[in-house]
Amino acid sequence: TCALPICYQIKKMKYFFSFLIFFNILIIISPKIEDVTPIEASVYYIKTTGKYKVVEGKFDKMAAAYATYTPSYETKGWDFLALSSYDGVDDKYPDEVKNYAMGYLEGVLTHKRIYASHYNLNNYKYYKNKGIMPDSTYEFFEKNLIFMQNMTSLYKDSDPYWHEVNNLYMQMRGLHEGYNSMAPDSEKIDLVHFQTIVSLGDVDEINENWKKEDRPDYSKMTTDEYLDYIAFRSHCSAIFKVADDFSDVWFGHNTWTTYNKLIRIYKEYKYVPNSKFPIKAQTVTMSSYPAALNSQDDFYITGAYLYVGETTNHVHNTKLFDLLTPESLMCWMRTMVANRLTDDGYSWTQIFSKYNSGTYNNQFHILNLKLIDTEKKTISPGAMYIVEQLPGSCDVQEVTDVLKKGYWPSYNTPFIMSVREKSGTIAALKNNSDLWVTQDYDTCVRAKIFRREQSKVNSTEAYKELIRFNNYLNDEYSLGNPSYSIAARYDLNPGNKSNCYGATDAKFASINEIKTTGKKKVHIISGPTKSHNLESFAWSKAHCKLTDPIRFKIIGQIDEYNFDWVDYELTLW
């Protein structure tokens, strides 16, 4: 541990030489292991020294935190982590200790995945700068850490909101320390850099928009350049589908991101607070990544029976980024605070909107499973809300009536008319009508495909087909482009336009599978889609890697992504 400014000077030299060492490392391909033995572990808080001690092979519910970790990424495309704090009703461990312990244990168990993921993503995001973060981004996150530290020290003991922010901050500190306790010196990461891994969804906005001189000038871009710029900052397709007779509702999502990010961990967290500040949801299950304390996709099901997801909206009006400030809370933090503190959709939107960072600007969806009765076949008012974030604002709208018509789709362009206007989407379309393929809410490619295909979804298997759908070779709406579909495959674009980017997964559940009295279940799959006989993605054959070997220098990943669906039963409910 060292002071942040000193760490910043050290990190430049350390990271530069670390990346040189790994520059010649090929993809690490782990052997096929059919049965992976779960690892049980507990972390103990030594009160006299303030230290934490991890013991593997011991699942002790009297410890400050305990977990089961299954490192099955190589065989299933996912690791699995079920992590719980001590859940006794006494005051054996303060909330800060519980959250720190949860983070510390995760950092120890997943440290190898964390380093590989960090290395791969730095190569992608900062490849023009030899994998080193720009000074301005480091400065922003350094100031943001100071803001969180100051605010939590003032209000954590009196305000439930800041108490929960402090808990998550302590979980991040524990994750950082747990990782560093296992990492060799050449792989240690300072806290500011570590925060950028946790805040990965927010980083792009800060890299490109905090400083005016770094912002894009769309007026100087061709239509293709503009569409590409939007595309590689667009994340996800999502759809909520109601059965024709209202006997079930399927809800889920696929993530669009760089294939550098294909190391996945499906996580379950259970945090039981002391009674002074009760929370509404002690459990949350989510698709996630190494070193992420949120989903980042986002895909959550909380113990309050809320489903939370999102797709990213593009901000065409770059003047809005004048409002970015480190004196705010990153999207990941606000999302997890809302997940813990709320049990209805409207309250979730209000908690989430506090201290808006204006980074990772998404259309969030909140589905209240408690207000949907598949036996009586009714959907009650308040069942579904959305909140669309921009720098300086979070607009909220109830969309239950839209859902009741049969489905709700989401595809990286705003629904709420005021957000379309403020974000500059309407103006951008007016100035360049060719942007319609991704930016016009009613007529864009994915709007048309969802509208046509959603009526075919009447089962779990049919939903799987839709959320992985890409028939670009035959689908008139795709215009012959593999990136114009529900599950994009930019890597299949010909020539110089090829990029190792696209839909990297899918995950969903149904209300009946979550509200069941038996084991609750989610369906997940890792890797770019193979829909309609598309070839599976393999780094060794990827044109995008061959044409851009610096940006796609990868460690810790398997070569080929040819996985099947996993039906995962939740363990912490």
N, C-alpha and C positions, 0 to 999 in steps of 0.2 A: 504494500500500500504506500502511495506517495501523494503529495499535493498535486492537484490537477495541472497547474501550469508546468510543473517540473515533468510530470508524466508526458505532457504534450511535446516537450522538447525531446525526451527520450524516445518516444514512439516513432518519430520520423526515421531515425536511424535504425531502430529495431525492426520496424515493419519493412523498410527498404531491403535490408539484408535477408530478412525472413522470406520475402517474396523471391529474392534472387535464388535462395537455396531451393525453393520449391518450384522454380520456373521450369525445371526439366523433369518434374515428376509426372508420370503418366497417370491416367485414371486408375484409381485403386479398385480392383475388381475382387470382391470377397467371394469365397467359395460358396457353392450352394449347400445350404444346411436345411434339411427338410423340417426338422423339429428344433426350435430354438427354446432353450430353457429360460423361463422368466427369472429375473434377478430380484430377490427381496432385499430390502435394506431399510434401516432406521437411522435417524440422526438424533443424537442426544445433546442437550444443552447443559454445559458445565457451568453452573451458576457462579461458582467461586472464581472462575477465570474468565467468564464471558465467552468461552470457546465452544465450538460445535464439533462433535465427533460422529463420523458415519461408520456404521457397522453393517457390512454386507452379510447376507444370509440370515438376517434376523428381522422379522416382521413384528415389531413391538408397538402395540397400540398405546402403550404408556409413554412412548418416546415423544419428543416434540413434533416430529413428523415421521411418516413411514410411507413406503412406496413399493409397488411392483413395476418393474421395468422389463419389457420384452424387446430385445434388439433384433427385430425380425425384418428390418428394412430390406435386406438383401433378398429375402425370400417372398415377402408379401408386399413390398413397396412402402411399408409403414413400420416404424417402431410403435410401441404402445406403452404409455405411462399412466398409471393410476396412483395419484399422490394425495395424501391426506395429512392434515394437521391432527394433533392430539384433540380428541373430541369430548373430553371430560367436561363436566359442568363446573368444576372448581377453578381456582385461579393458579393452578400449578405453573402455567406458562402464560405470560402476558401476550397480547395479540401481536406485538412487534416480534417477539421471539418465535411464535408459531409461523408467521409469514416468512421471516428470515430463514427459519429452519426448512420450510418447504422449498424455498429457492436454493438454499445451500445443497440440499439433498439432490435436487434435479441437476444442479451444476456438476456435482461429482459424478452422477450416473451417466450423464450425456456429454461429458466434456469432449470426447473425440468427435462426436457429431457436431458440436458447437464450433470447433476449430475449422473443420472441413467446410461447413456452411459459411462461416465468416470469410474464409479465404476465397471461396468460389464467388461470393456476392461482391466482395471488394474488387475482384478482377472484372466483374461485369459493370459495376457502377462507376468505378474510377479507372477504367483501363487506359484512358488518355493521360492519366497521372500516375502510371506504374502501380496502380492498386492503392494509392494513398489518398485519403480523404482530403478534400479542399479545406484550407484554413478557415474559411467562412462558415462551413458546415460544423466544424469542430467548435468554433466560437459560439454558434447558436446553441448547441447542445450543452456546452459548458455553462452558459448563462441559464439555460432551462433547468439544469440540475440545481443551481444555486437558488433559483426561484422556488422549486419544490422543497428544498431543504428549509428555506426561510418560512414558507407558508405552513408546512407541517409542524415545524417547531413552535409556531405561534398558536395553531388551532387544533392540533391532533387530539388534545385532551378535552375539548369543549364542543367540537363540531363533528357530527357523524360523517359528513362528507369528507372533511380533511383527515379524519381518523382513517377512513378507508383508503384515501390517497396515500397516506403514510404506510399503511399495511402493504400496499402494492409496491411502493418505493422500497420498503424493507425486503420484500420478496425479490425485487430486482437486485438489491445489494447482496442478498444471500446467494442468488444465482451467480453473480459475478465472482464472489469470494469462493464459492464452491468450485467453479470452473478453474479459477487461478490456483486453487490448492492442488489441483491435479495436473495442470499444464506445465510442461518444461518452460524454462525461462524464455526461450525463443518464441513461444506461443502465448505468453501471457498477454492479456488485453487490459488496457486501463479503463476506468469506469465510463468515461465519456464515449469511447469507442463502443463499449459494451451497450451503452444506452441506445446507440444507433442501430444495433442489431435488434434489440427489443422493440425499437420504434421504426422498424423497417418500412412500414407503409407511409410514414411521414417524411422519410429522408429525401425522396425525389423532389417533393415540393420545396424543401429547404435548399437542396443543392442548386435548383434551377430558378428559384423565384424569390428567395429572401433578398438577395442583392439585385437591384434593378438592372445592372449591367449584365447579369447572367440570364435574364429572361428572354424567351424566344420572341422574335419579330415575325408574326404570321404573315404580314404583308409582303415579306421578302421570300416566302416559301411558294413553291409550286403546289398544285393540288395534291399531287402524290406525296410530296414532302410533308405537307400539313397532315394528311391522313396517316402517314407513317408515324409522325410525332405523336398524334393522338393515340394511335394503336398501341405503341409500346409504353403507354402510360394508362392504358385501359385494363381493368382487371375484372373478369368474371362475367358469367351469364347465370341468371337465376330464374326459377319459375316455381310458383305455388299452384298446384293443380287440385281442384275439387272434383271428387267423383260425381258422376252425373246424378246419382241419387243421394248425394251428401253423406255417403256411408264412410268416407275417408277423405283425408287431405294429405297429399304428398308435398314436401317442401325441401328444397335443396339448391345446389349451387355448384358450378365449376369455376376454378381459379384460372385466370390468365396471367402468366408471369414468365420470367426467363427460366429456361431449363437448368440454369445454375442453381436453382432453388428446389431441386427435386428430392432432397433428403427430407423425409417427412416423419413427424411423430404425431400420432393421435393421442390426445391427452384428456384425462379426467382429473379435475381438482376438487377437493373437498376441504373447505376451511370453516372451522367451527369457532366463532368468536366468543370472548367473554361477554357476560350479560350486559355490561354497561352500554354497548353499542350493538344491538342485535341487527342482523341483516336478513333480507327476504329470501335469498338463495344461497345456501351453503355449498351447493354443488354446481359445477359447470362442466360440460363435456364439449370438446372442440377439436376440429382439425387444426394442426399447428406445425411448428418447425423447431429445430434446435435453437435454444436461447430465447424463444418467444414466450412471453407470459400471457399473451392473448392468442387469438387464432391467426390473425393477419390475413386470412382468406376473405371474409370472416364467416365462420359457421359455428354457432353456439346453440346448445340447448341447456337451459338453466333449471335448477331445482325448483324454481317457481313456475315451471311449465311455460316458459317463454322460449320461442325460437327467434334468434337474432341472426340476420345475414345482411349482406350488402353487395352492391356493385359500384364501381368507381365512376364518378362524373368528371368530365373534363371542364376546366375553367378557361374559357376563351378570353375573358376580360382580365388581362394580366394586371390591370390597375388594382384589382382587389387584393393582390399580394402585398400591397403597401401596408396592409393590416397585419401581416405576420409579425409575431413578437415572441421572444423566448419566455415572456411572462404569461404563460398559458400552459395548458396540459395537452400532451400529445393524444392523438386519437385512440391509441391502444389503451392508455390509462383511463380515459373517460368512458370507453366502452366497458372495461372490466368493472369500474366503479358502478356504472349503471346496471350491469349484470348482477352484481351482488346486492344492490340496495333497492331494487324494484321488483314488483310482481305483476305489473300491468303495462301495456304498451305506451300509454300516454306518459306515465311517470318516467318510463325509460327514456323517452325523447327529451324530457325536461332535465333530467340529471345529466344525460349525455351532452346537452347543449351548453352546460356551464364551462367557463374558461376555454372556450373554443379556440383551438390553435390555428384553424384555417388550413391545416395540412391533412393529407389523405381525405380529400373531399368526396364523400360517398353518398349514395342513396341507401340508407339503412332501412331494413324491414323488421318489424317486430310483430310476431304472430303470437297471440295469447291463446294457447291450447285449451285453457280452462273455459273459454267462451265458445268452444266448438263441441257440440254434442253429436257424435256420429250414430248414437242409438236413436235419439229423437230426431236426428237429421236436421239440426238447426245450427246456424251461425249467428251469434248474438252481436249487437252493437259493441264496438270497441275491440273486436277480435283482431283487427290489423291496422297498424299505423306505419307510416313512413316518416323519416326525417332526412331532409336533404341539406347537407352542410356546404357552406361556402365560407371563405374568409369573411368574418364579420357577421355571419348570420347562420341560423339553423331553422329552416322552414318545416313545419309539421303539418301533416294531413292524415285524417283517417280515411282508409281505402277499403273498409269492410264491404261496402256495397259493390265495389269493383270485383273483389274476390268472389262474392256470392254469385256473380255472373258466370263463373266457371274457372277463371285462372287469373293470376297476376304475374306478368313477366318483368324482368329488369335486365338492362343491357347497355349500361354505361352512357346514358344520356338522361337528363332530368325529366321527371313527370310533372312536378308542380310548375304551373305556368310562371309564377313569380321567379322561380329559380332558373327557368329557361331564359328569362329576360335578364336577370342579374348576372348570370354566369357568362353572358355574351353568346349563348347558343343560338338564339333567334337571329341576332345580328350577323353571326358567322355564316349561317345558312342563307341569309339574305344577300350577303356579299359574295358567297361562293356556293351555289346550289349543288355542286358536285359533292359536297360533304354529306349529302343525304344518306349515303350508304351506311354510315355509322352514327350520325348525329341527329337525324330527324326522328323524333320519338315514334311517330305514327307509321312512317314508311321505310325506316332503315331495314337493312337486310334481316337482322335477327327478329325485329318486330314481325316481319312477314313470315319467317320460318316458324316462329312460336305460334303465330295465329293459325297457320295451316296444320301444324303437327300436334298441338296440344289436345285436340279432340280424340286422338288415338290413345291417350294415356288413361287407362282404366285399371292398372295394376302396377305392382312394384317393378316387374320386368319391363313394362312399357315405359315407365319413368326412366329406367336405366338407359334405354335407347335414346330417349329425347335429350337427356342431359349430356350425353356423349355425341350427339348428332353432328355429323359432318359428311355430306354427300356432294362435295363441291364439284366433282367431275360430272355429275348429272343434274344437280339442282339448279334450276334457272335463276333462283334468287341469289345464289353464290357467285354468279358472274364468272365462273371458272377460277375463282380465287379461294385457296384453302383457308385463308384467314377470315372469310366472310361466311361464317356459320356459327352454330351454337357453341361448338367446341373448336376453337381455332387451331390451325397447324401452320404457323408462319414458316416453319422449317421446310415445308414442302413447296414454298414459293421458288420459282426457278431463278437461277443467276444471282446477281448481286443483291436482290431483294430478300434473299433467304436469311432468316434470323432464327436462332434457337429460342423460340418464344411461342407461347400458345397456351391452350388449356391443359394444365398439368395434372388434373385430378377430377374427381367428382365425388360428392357426398350428399346424402339425403336421408330422410326418415319419413315416416307417416305418423299421423296423430295416433292411430290405433296402436302402433308399435311403441310409442312413447308413453301413452296413458294406460297401457296394459298393466294388469296386476302382476304379471310375470316379468321375465327379464326384458329390459328395454333394449332396443336394437337400432343401430344405424348402419347404413350401407356406404362403403367407401372404396375407392379405387385410385391407384396412383399411376401417373404416367400420361403422356399425350394420347389422345383418342385413337382407336383403331377402327372407328365406325366405318361401315360400308367398305370393309376390306382394305382400309388404309394400312400401309406398312407400319409396324411398331417402330418407335424411335430408338436409335442406337447411336451413341456418341462416335463409335468407330466408323460409321458410315455416313454421318450427318454432313451434308454439304455446308451448312452454316458454320460448323466447327472448322471444317477444312479451309473455308474462306476467311475465317476470323479467329485464328488459333489463340491469340492473346486474350481476347475477351472471354473465350470459352475454354480457358485452361482450368481443368477440373480435377479436384482430388476428392476421395471419399465416396464417390458415387459408383454404382454398378454401370455396366456398359449399356445393356438393352433393357427397355421398359416394356415388358410383355406380361403384365400382371392381370389377374382376374379380380372380380369384385370380392371384397371381404365383408361378411355380415358380422359386425362386431357387437357383442353384448356388453352393455355398460355394467360396471362392477361396484361403483360407489354410491348408488341410489338405494 
